[in-house]
Amino acid sequence: MSDPHRDAREFDLIERIRRRVHSRDDVVLGIGDDAALLQVPAGRWLVVAADTLNAGVHFPEDTAPADVGWKSLAVNLSDLAAMGAEPAWCTLSLSLPGGDAHWVDGFLDGFLELAHAHRVALVGGDTTRGPLSISVTVHGFVAPNRALRREAACVGDDVWVSGTLGDAAGALAQWRAGSLRDAFLRARLDRPTPRLALGAALADVANACIDVSDGLLADLAHVARASGVGARVELDRLPASDALRAAFDDATRHAWQATGGDDYELCFTAASQMREEIERIARETGTPVARIGRIEAGEGVRAVDALGAPWESAQVGYQHFA
């Protein structure tokens, strides 16, 4: 039998969420019915991505609720950015150990702050009792045949990356060690920046794209495999923040940058003649970019040091608190 008190608490949480949600003109029916009704613009393709974040696996259990909310949406928007898509709607499913209204309010502070910044309407979802887990599905639009994909990298392409790499992994290492924690690095772990403006602007410029979630080398390997090519990455070209340089020695920093994961930056490839255009896009979108390597014939991804010697790390990608 169902517990009417539990049902009431669930409905209270849903209503609490519904009262704070902003809508859009293309939302015919949002939260409150069995399903949402949404109007896809004529002449656009629908782009859909979904991710689940679990406490202790995808974020430390002491993470502030607002930061959990931000990150749960950000990692999904990053997938849309990697496709060159414009975000529109999302759904949210929350598994909670209890009906903690204070935690939900904090979570919504971060989630809706990012949603409002990118005109994303929360249109439905679910709440249930269980271990803390957040599942988000995002929906966006792209013009037909203009989506960035993993399978179109070409031999001779430059390899680029946005932002800086290794900050989130550095923060995680500090958290695990219980050492002095750098606020900038922790913010990069808790509140990644989805590079939506850059992704959309690259739709007619880049050949292939992926977001860096499991580590640069691991994610670039997905592009190489899908495209039937190889890739060379120059370790000394990987962009690093001042905070990461200050917190770790060069060897440790390089490992975090190349394999640490959770950066949610864009790694993309483009023909060499597009360099000036990419730098213009970077300026106009306010997004730093760095050229870090080249697509080659063959297979796999190889990293080299400043002398051109092969470089290897003990790990190849993010291990999710393993």
VOGU-3710 file (C-alpha; in Angstrom, 3 decimals, decimal comma):
1> msdphrdare> 0,000/0,000/0,000  1,159/3,530/-0,628  1,903/5,810/2,303  -0,359/8,887/1,995  1,945/10,925/4,245  4,924/10,056/2,069  2,906/10,930/-1,055  1,980/14,268/0,491  5,613/15,043/1,254  6,544/14,209/-2,349
11> fdlierirrr> 3,796/16,454/-3,711  4,939/19,232/-1,368  8,465/18,985/-2,777  7,177/19,001/-6,359  5,079/22,071/-5,644  8,078/23,696/-3,970  10,065/23,136/-7,164  7,238/24,209/-9,487  6,838/27,587/-7,751  10,444/28,521/-8,521
21> vhsrddvvlg> 10,580/27,475/-12,167  10,620/29,949/-15,073  8,987/28,890/-18,334  9,473/29,679/-22,039  7,102/30,401/-24,894  7,779/26,979/-26,421  6,606/25,163/-23,269  2,953/24,332/-23,941  2,572/22,442/-20,651  5,249/22,137/-17,974
31> igddaallqv> 5,362/20,743/-14,447  2,061/19,501/-13,027  0,718/16,878/-15,443  1,762/13,348/-16,412  4,104/14,682/-19,079  5,264/17,955/-20,571  4,130/19,315/-23,931  6,883/21,105/-25,857  7,015/22,842/-29,219  10,141/22,086/-31,275
41> pagrwlvvaa> 10,889/24,980/-33,667  10,351/24,260/-37,347  13,501/23,377/-39,221  15,516/22,429/-36,125  16,722/19,072/-34,864  16,109/18,085/-31,235  19,286/17,261/-29,283  18,895/15,210/-26,073  21,477/14,320/-23,417  21,214/12,759/-19,948
51> dtlnagvhfp> 23,520/12,228/-16,983  23,164/10,897/-13,448  25,220/12,138/-10,503  25,526/10,039/-7,346  26,792/11,255/-3,973  30,281/9,962/-3,221  30,805/8,996/-6,853  30,393/12,192/-8,878  30,725/14,744/-6,061  32,029/14,666/-2,470
61> edtapadvgw> 29,274/14,072/0,049  30,099/17,347/1,808  29,371/19,375/-1,344  26,991/22,276/-0,723  23,458/21,646/-2,070  23,628/24,691/-4,373  26,850/23,378/-5,907  25,289/19,926/-6,427  22,387/21,638/-8,188  24,666/23,707/-10,434
71> kslavnlsdl> 26,894/20,782/-11,362  24,034/18,389/-12,109  22,775/20,744/-14,801  26,205/21,949/-15,959  27,499/18,504/-16,899  24,431/17,978/-19,081  24,654/21,393/-20,712  28,286/20,604/-21,479  27,092/17,683/-23,623  24,884/20,071/-25,594
81> aamgaepawc> 27,826/22,453/-25,964  29,917/19,642/-27,431  27,214/19,148/-30,084  27,015/22,867/-30,884  23,410/22,921/-29,644  21,288/25,675/-28,092  19,694/24,505/-24,798  15,971/24,827/-24,202  14,410/22,443/-21,644  15,340/19,941/-18,978
91> tlslslpggd> 13,811/17,364/-16,678  15,009/16,536/-13,169  14,676/13,339/-11,145  15,742/13,507/-7,502  16,370/10,545/-5,229  16,596/11,814/-1,647  17,176/10,003/1,668  14,364/12,135/3,115  12,063/15,008/2,266  14,565/17,689/3,281
101> ahwvdgfldg> 12,990/20,934/2,049  16,011/22,981/3,159  18,366/20,827/1,064  16,022/21,014/-1,931  15,843/24,810/-1,673  19,633/25,012/-1,658  19,874/22,597/-4,569  17,405/24,707/-6,556  19,414/27,857/-5,846  22,332/26,456/-7,867
111> flelahahrv> 20,336/24,500/-10,430  18,008/27,357/-11,348  20,761/29,975/-11,292  22,464/28,145/-14,148  19,161/27,306/-15,850  18,069/30,950/-15,892  21,465/32,064/-17,212  20,946/29,906/-20,316  17,128/30,195/-20,643  16,608/26,543/-19,768
121> alvggdttrg> 13,105/25,686/-18,569  12,597/22,835/-16,085  9,530/21,066/-17,476  9,144/17,885/-15,440  10,752/15,029/-13,567  10,287/12,918/-10,465  11,121/12,695/-6,769  11,634/9,495/-4,807  13,163/8,193/-1,580  16,594/6,577/-1,782
131> plsisvtvhg> 20,325/7,329/-1,766  21,145/10,854/-2,924  21,145/10,740/-6,722  20,295/13,319/-9,372  19,318/12,513/-12,954  18,927/15,310/-15,475  17,893/15,179/-19,121  18,473/18,267/-21,268  16,935/19,122/-24,617  18,268/21,577/-27,153
141> fvapnralrr> 18,123/22,546/-30,814  20,547/22,517/-33,695  20,140/23,278/-37,375  19,915/20,158/-39,585  23,294/18,585/-40,344  25,153/21,203/-38,255  25,657/19,230/-35,050  29,273/18,715/-34,004  30,104/15,025/-33,696  33,008/12,810/-32,669
151> eaacvgddvw> 33,437/11,039/-35,960  34,609/13,814/-38,311  38,213/14,537/-37,239  40,573/14,621/-40,238  44,274/13,893/-40,562  46,091/17,228/-40,362  43,489/18,853/-38,085  44,682/20,898/-35,128  43,510/19,715/-31,711  42,217/22,483/-29,438
161> vsgtlgdaag> 40,886/22,682/-25,895  38,962/25,420/-24,093  39,695/26,861/-20,672  42,197/25,168/-18,376  42,659/21,493/-17,557  43,282/19,636/-14,313  41,660/22,056/-11,864  38,864/19,708/-10,804  41,250/16,771/-10,410  43,557/18,944/-8,346
171> alaqwragsl> 40,675/19,935/-6,065  39,669/16,302/-5,687  43,244/15,348/-4,773  43,317/18,061/-2,103  39,939/16,918/-0,734  41,067/13,302/-0,529  44,305/14,273/1,218  42,525/16,535/3,686  45,129/19,163/2,906  44,811/22,910/2,409
181> rdaflrarld> 42,064/23,388/-0,168  42,346/26,023/-2,858  39,010/27,837/-3,294  39,486/28,402/-7,035  40,218/24,724/-7,698  37,272/23,601/-5,567  34,961/25,971/-7,449  36,129/24,403/-10,720  35,181/20,988/-9,337  31,832/22,082/-7,921
191> rptprlalga> 30,720/24,562/-10,586  32,068/23,727/-14,056  31,313/26,159/-16,869  29,399/24,671/-19,831  30,961/26,207/-22,959  27,680/26,725/-24,803  28,570/29,934/-26,661  31,839/28,455/-27,900  30,202/25,192/-29,002  27,492/26,980/-30,959
201> aladvanaci> 30,030/29,246/-32,665  32,187/26,270/-33,672  29,371/24,530/-35,577  30,630/25,729/-38,978  34,318/25,790/-38,016  35,290/22,650/-36,123  35,252/19,148/-37,577  34,816/17,100/-34,398  34,150/17,892/-30,749  33,739/16,259/-27,334
211> dvsdglladl> 33,496/17,572/-23,801  36,258/16,583/-21,389  34,553/14,660/-18,610  36,689/11,546/-18,113  40,079/13,107/-18,884  41,593/14,721/-21,958  43,456/11,677/-23,295  40,541/9,327/-22,661  37,987/11,622/-24,286  40,204/12,520/-27,249
221> ahvarasgvg> 40,652/8,767/-27,750  36,867/8,532/-28,275  37,168/11,093/-31,076  40,142/9,290/-32,637  38,396/5,929/-32,532  35,127/7,266/-33,964  37,000/9,102/-36,747  39,435/6,297/-37,581  42,501/8,451/-36,890  45,250/8,946/-34,336
231> arveldrlpa> 46,179/12,022/-32,302  49,332/13,593/-30,864  49,105/15,814/-27,777  51,948/18,061/-26,627  51,972/18,015/-22,839  53,580/21,436/-22,411  50,815/23,059/-24,486  48,052/21,976/-22,088  46,586/25,127/-20,493  46,885/25,355/-16,708
241> sdalraafdd> 45,454/27,820/-14,205  47,742/29,775/-11,897  46,098/27,990/-8,962  46,968/24,546/-10,316  50,557/25,575/-11,049  50,929/26,896/-7,503  49,423/23,836/-5,826  51,265/20,994/-7,601  54,645/20,188/-9,096  54,942/19,893/-12,880
251> atrhawqatg> 54,743/16,092/-12,990  51,594/15,942/-10,857  50,018/18,859/-12,705  50,600/17,211/-16,074  48,925/14,036/-14,835  45,856/15,951/-13,642  45,663/17,904/-16,903  45,982/14,903/-19,190  43,943/12,326/-17,301  42,183/13,904/-14,317
261> gddyelcfta> 38,733/14,486/-15,774  35,715/16,492/-14,589  36,903/19,592/-16,460  33,873/19,879/-18,784  35,904/21,875/-21,255  35,547/21,341/-25,013  38,180/19,437/-26,971  37,746/19,937/-30,700  39,564/19,519/-33,987  39,678/21,887/-36,946
271> asqmreeier> 41,638/22,407/-40,149  44,800/24,465/-39,689  43,478/27,241/-41,942  40,758/27,894/-39,332  43,192/29,079/-36,643  42,479/32,794/-36,987  38,729/32,171/-37,062  38,913/30,050/-33,915  40,913/32,726/-32,127  38,310/35,312/-33,195
281> iaretgtpva> 35,507/33,103/-31,851  37,390/32,655/-28,605  37,640/36,426/-28,167  34,006/37,057/-29,037  32,706/34,344/-26,683  35,144/35,245/-23,907  36,457/31,683/-23,858  40,202/30,956/-23,727  41,350/28,266/-26,152  44,702/26,557/-26,682
291> rigrieageg> 46,060/24,528/-29,590  47,482/21,386/-27,994  48,210/18,881/-30,777  47,385/17,419/-34,114  45,349/14,641/-35,714  47,506/12,015/-37,421  47,117/8,895/-39,497  46,964/5,732/-37,425  45,080/5,038/-34,228  45,103/5,959/-30,560
301> vravdalgap> 46,291/9,062/-28,740  49,922/9,650/-27,816  51,178/12,357/-25,501  54,706/13,725/-25,802  56,846/15,892/-23,528  58,752/19,060/-24,445  61,506/16,996/-26,106  59,048/14,940/-28,151  59,535/11,829/-26,002  56,491/9,662/-25,244
311> wesaqvgyqh> 54,745/10,460/-21,962  52,539/8,058/-20,051  50,492/8,318/-16,900  49,594/5,621/-14,406  45,931/6,221/-15,233  44,131/7,025/-18,491  40,956/8,682/-17,271  38,810/9,837/-14,389  38,045/7,106/-11,845  34,966/8,672/-10,154
321> fa> 36,124/8,426/-6,530  37,231/4,793/-7,038
//
